Amino acid sequence: MATSMPGLFTGSARFMRSLETRPKPARITRNSSSSGRTPIPAFPKSKTQERGWRSWENKKGIRMKCPVCRSENADTAHFCAECGAPIRGHDPASKGFSPGPHDPPRPVVTETMATVQKELTTGSTFAGRYQVIEELGHGGMGRVYKIFDTKTKEKIALKLIKPEISSDGEAIERFDNELRLARRISHRNVCRMYDLGDDNGTHYITMEYVSGEDLKSVLRMMGQMSAGKTVYIARQISEGLAEAHRLGVVHRDLKPQNIMIDREGNVRIMDFGIARSLKMKGLTGAGVVIGTPEYMSPEQMEAKEADARSDIYSLGVILYEMVTGKLPFEGETFVAIALKQKTETPRNPMDLNPQLPGELERLILRCLERDREKRFQGVDAILEELDKVEKGVTTTEKVLPTVPSTSRQITVSFSPKKIVVPALIAIAVIAAGIGLWRLFLRRDAGPATGGKPSLAVLPFENRNPEGDSADLCRETMIGIYDKMTHLGMFDV
């Protein structure tokens, strides 16, 4: 043992001298050039060094903030674990840096990706041909606008793609390929996809404009739907899916937000081809989770390749929500929902809605089978089952009430009377109704019946010849509904 000690210390001395003579890497700074500091030198790369660096990263827990919800994710994550928004970890200051076995580790940096989303102003012209009418909304992929195409003389929808997606060349190439497939779908229940464009580095997608409300908004207003209305909508969704699947196109992100209902009650499926295009650079079919967790199939949650039966599962979730007003599986995180899918079975819809026909309940639960081999193997089989359910539904139930439009027309002149007068009338009607009801209660000395009177809030009819009061009608209806519900005197 005594003879080995000098050798041990000799080796340690050599190791210390090697550290003293080795060039020290510069610190990571936000603006290396402006501060006068030398950027980190690029050490020779090797697979061994790369594996060691990745191992160190995982141990130290470098995090990346989601640009949408600000939750922290692993540096290697491609999508946020909380909200599902696209996210890519990168550290520009350290590009090309792979430390050697004796190099000190680089500092831990929590990086927030710059996501400066371009916004279009009402009345402006975009890409030389699109006149902006209004913004319709925004989501995980970008902002959506209603625009007027001066070339085709039509109103269409335009979706701006977020910079973090637009900057990925492979993602844009996939968009182009997928939209080429989606354009083949020509069906009354599918929103037509048009083109992928580029205006000075800002990529966008044009598609058919559908005036109406998405199914999610309708569910918020109506709550549980009757069997008749559910079958009415489910049939149209299924027919649109059947045509897409026949052409080999799978949606992969079917949800109520992607289903539009126009003024006549016609249903359109939106955003075909978009979910698959969001696969991140360097990864293929398996290994990437794409979609909205609450509506995703178990195989998608496990990052397996989706097929037509994955859309059938998502349809089952939508139908479950329509007839019960609830989701089959809910959780605060992606992992919580996936765990419930694996370990729990959804509550029977008839427990939440006793008026539901047994045939419709069985259809929904079969769509929600954990094993895709046990689900309906095609949408045509679902349509056959819907035919059977429809026979037991009364004709009046099938009629879907007109959905107020959210669209607004741009006018040069503005008259306050167009908004103030109808609003005052609506307030007067509500006040009068409450006053009469209280007067009725004071005069009624009879015994209580034990139940509340029912009150139906019907959509307001927009009789303005210029057609610019649709928003007011919608908001007034929702306001009356909320007010009457909070009063607690009626079953609204």
C-alpha positions, 0 to 999 in steps of 0.5 A: 500500500505504501509503494502505491501512494506516490504513484497516486499523488503523482497522477493527481498532480499531473491531472491538476497541471492539465487543468491549469494549462487547459483553456477556460471557456468563457461565460454564457452571456445574452449579448456576447458581442456587445459585452466584449466577451469571447463566446464559448469555444467549440470543442471537438464533438463525439458521440461519447461526449454528446451522450455525456452532455445529455446525461449531465443535462438530465441530471441538472434539469435544464428547463425551458419555459412554455411560451403560452402558459409559462410552465417549465419543461425539460430542455428536450421537450417538443411540446408543453406537458401542461397545455400541449403548445409546441416548444423547442429547447435551444441555447443559441449561445452554446450552439456547437459546444460539447464539453470534454471529460474534464471540462466544467459544466456550462451554466444552467440557463432557463430560456424562454423562446421568443414568440413575437406573433404578428398581428393584423389590424382591421382594415389592413391588407396582408400579403398584397391581396387579403383585406382584414375584416376581423380577428376570429380567435387564436390558439396554440398554432396562431391567430385566425382572421376573417379576410376578404380575398381581393383576387377571388372576391370571396370571404375566407379564413386566414390562419397565421402560423406562430414564428416557432413553427414557421421557422422550422423548415421541415414543419413547413414542408410537412404543412405543404404536403398535408394540406395537399392531401387535405385539399382532396377532401370535398364534402359538405361537412368538411371545411375546405383547406386552400393554400399555404403561403409565405409573406416575408417569412410569415407563413399562413394558411387560407381556408374556407370561412364558416359563419357560426359557432364552434361546438364547444361554444354551443355546449357552453350555452346549452349544457347537455344535449338531447339524444336527437340533437346529438344524433343530428350533429354526430351524423354530420361529423361521421359523414365528414370523417368517413369521406376523409378516411376514405381518402386516407386522411386522419384528423388526429386532433378532433375536438369540439373547438374544431367543429363549426355549426353554421346558422342553418345547423350544418356541421363542418370539421375544421383543420384537417392536416394541421395536427400531423404537420406539427411533428417536430424536426428530427422525429417521425410518426412514433415518439411525438405526442400531438393533439389535445389531451382530453380528446386524444386516444390512448395510443396517441397519448403513448406517442404511437401512430394514429389511424382512423380509429384514433379519430373514432375515439375522439368522436366518442369523447365529443359525443360523451361530452354532448350528452353528459356535459362532462368529459370522460377523463379529466385531469390537471396535467397531461400525465394525469389524463393519460393515467386515468385512461390506463386505469379507469373506465368512464362513468356510464353516460346514462348515470349522468343523463337518464333520458339517454337511449341505451343504444346511444350509450353503447355506441359512445362507450364502444368508441371509447374502448381503450384497445383500438381493436375493440372500437368501431373499425370504421365510421360507416359502422357508426353511421349504421348504429346512428340509424338505429338510434335515430328511429327512437328519436322524435322528429322535433328533437332533430331540429337544431336551433339557429346559432347566432353568428359572431361575424361583424361587418365593417362600416364607415359610419357608427350609430350608438342607437344601433347598440344602445337602444336594443340593449336598453330594451333588453334590460327593461324586459328583464327588469319587468319580468323580475318585477312581475314575478316578485309581484306574483309571489306576493299575491300567491298565497297558495301552497308551494308546488316544490319546483321552480318554473321553467324559463327558456331564453331563445336567440334574438332575431337580428332584423337590422337590415345592415346586419351588424348587430349579430354580436349584440344579439348573441351577447344579450342572450348569454347575458340574460341566461346568466342573470336568470341562472344566478337569480335562482328563481327559474330553471333556465 
